[in-house]
């Protein structure tokens, strides 16, 4: 993705293949968790104690890690805004300068914003692990893509924080070349920790996290295909 985004002459066919790859990934992962829903329960059980519940949710370091994500996202948006302002003041604002910020901000709005939080989490009704009877709640576990009434709002499917984490990785992929590799590696570790955090806290199932990443990856790829090079 970073090579494609840094080269305005990249073939649209490459992006099309990326779109197909994300689509197939979503279908494959959805089928896996649909046919074997116990995988979600097994993974969540790794972090659960029948006596103390989801122990990691009370870890102060992990709580701080989770809270940091909002500040990091705001920081990235501020950096994008400052760059645009700087180019505007210096009369160097061109479409090539705007394309990546437009791609990132529209990806954040449409992926984690509209699709994940506005549509899926608001209407699919999947209860979080901590709400499921197996883990001490009163709800019945629901498989991926099943619309239910076991959760009324801000539900488990899919993970909004994992979706935002995927966006941070997208931002790192278009960082300036001298820091791109280091930024991407660091962000992948950070974003992966944030996503795993949600499973350890009993806030999301593994499928919620994996599908959030794939769905947002698909959105980002489609947007790149739609936003013209020039």
N, C-alpha and C positions, 0 to 999 in steps of 0.2 A: 504493500500500500504506500509506503513512504516513497519508493521509487516512482510510482505512478503519479503521486501528488506533486513531486518535485519536477516532473517532466511533462510540460503541457502538450507535448506531441505524442504522448503515450497512446497506443491504440485502444479504441473503445472496446475492442474484442477482449482485451485483458481484463477490463473492468467487468465486462459481461461474464467472463469465466469466474471472476470473484463473486459476482452476484449469484451465479449458479451454485458455487461452492457453499456459500452461506445458506442458501435455500435448501440444498441437500442436507447440510448439517442440521438445520432446524428440523427437517422431516425425520432424519435418522435418530436424533436425540429424543424427539417427541415420541417416536415409535418405541424406542428403548424403554422410556419411562412409562409408556402406556401399557406395554406388554409385561413389564416387570416393575410395577409400582413399589414393590417391597425394597427396591434399591434405595429409594428416598428414605424409607424408614430405617433401613440398616445404617445408612450414613449418619442420619440424625441421632440414632441411638449411640453412636460413638461418643457423642458429647453430652449424653444424658445420664443422670443418676436417678434411680427410683426414689432415693431419699432426698437428694438436694436439687433435683431438676437439672436445668442447663447451667452447670457450674461456671462455665466461661463467661456468662453474661454479667457476672459480678466482678470480673477482673478489671481493675482500674486502668491498667495499661490498654487493654483491648477497648474499653469504653472510650478512652482518650483517642485511640486510633480511629474509632468510628466517628467521633465528633470532628476530627481533623478534616474529614473529607469535604465538608461544606466549605471550610475555609480555603482548602486547596482549589476547589472548583471556582470559588469567587476570585481567588488569586489569578487563576488562568484567564478568566474573563477580563479581569483588570489589565493583565498584560496585553491581551488582544486589543482592548480598547485604547490603551496607551500607544501601541504600535500604529493603530489607525490614525489617532490624533497626531502623532509625530509626523507621519507621512502627509497628513492634511496641512499641517502648519508649514512644512517645508515644501509644499507644492509638488510632492513626489508620489502622490496617491494615484496608483494605476490599478487596472483590473487584476493584474498579476499579484499586486499587494493585497487586494480585497478578496480574491477567490478563496484562499484558505480560511480567513476569518469567517466569511459567509458560510463556507462549508461546515466549519466547526460549530458556529452558533446556531445554524439551522438544524444541524444534527442533534445538538443538545435539546433544542425546542421540540423537534419532531420525534426523536427516539426516546430518551429518558422522560421527556416532558409529556408530549401528547399521547404517544402510543402506549408507553409503559404505565405511567402514573394516571393519565387521563382516561385510558380505555381499559387496559387489561386489569390493573390492580383495582380499579373502581367497579368493574362489572363482572369479573369472573368468579368472585366469591370463594376462592380457595382459602381455607383456614391455614394459619401458620402452624408450624410444628408444635409450638407451645400451647396452641388451642386444641390440638387433637387429643382424643381420649387416650391414645397409647402413651402420651407424654403428660398425662394429668389434666387435660382439658375436657371439654364436653362435646367437641365436634368430631365428625367422622372424617377420616382422611379421604381427600379427593385427588384423583389422578390429574395429570397435566391436561390442560385445555377443556376440562369439565367445568361447565358453568353450574354453580350451586348457590344455595342461600345460607351456607354455614358461616359466611363472613359478610358483613354489610358494607364495610368501606376499608380502604387502605389494606387490602388483603395480600396474600402471600404470592400469588401468581401475577407477574414475575417480579423479580427483585429490582426495586427502583435504585437502590444503592449499587448493585452490581452493574446496572445499566449506566449509571453515572461514572462508575469505575472504568467501564469500557470506553466512555467518551474521553476520559483522561489519557488513556492509551492512544486514542486517535490524535489527541492534541500533541502528544510526544512524538508521534510519527511524522508530524510536519514541523517539528522544531528546527531551528537553524542547523545546517549540516555539521558544524563542528561539535555540537552537543547532542545530536540526534540519537546516536547509538546509546550513549550513557543515559540520556533522558528516557528512552524507550525501555531499557533494561530496568532502571529504577522504578519507573511508573508501572511496569508489569508486575514487579514484586509488590509494590504498594497496593495496586488495584486488586491483585490476587488475594492479598491479605485482607483487604476490606470485604471482598466477596466471601471468602471462607469464614470471616468473622460472623457474617449473617447466619451461616449454617450453625456455627458453634454456639451462637446466642439463642438458637431455636426460633429465629425470626423468619427463616426461609429454608425450604428444602433445597437439596443440591440441584434438582431440575430447574427450580426458579432462577438460580444463579447462572447456570450454563445457558439456558434459553435466553436469559436477559442479554448475555454477551453476544450470542449468535444473532438475535433479533436486531440489536443495535448495530452490529457489524453489517447486517444486510441493509439497514436504513442508511448507514454512512456510505456504503458502496453505491447504492441507488442514487443518493444525492450527488455524489461525485460524478456519476454518469450524466445526471441531468444539468448540473451547473456547467455552463460552457467554458471552454478554455480561454476564450477571448471575448 
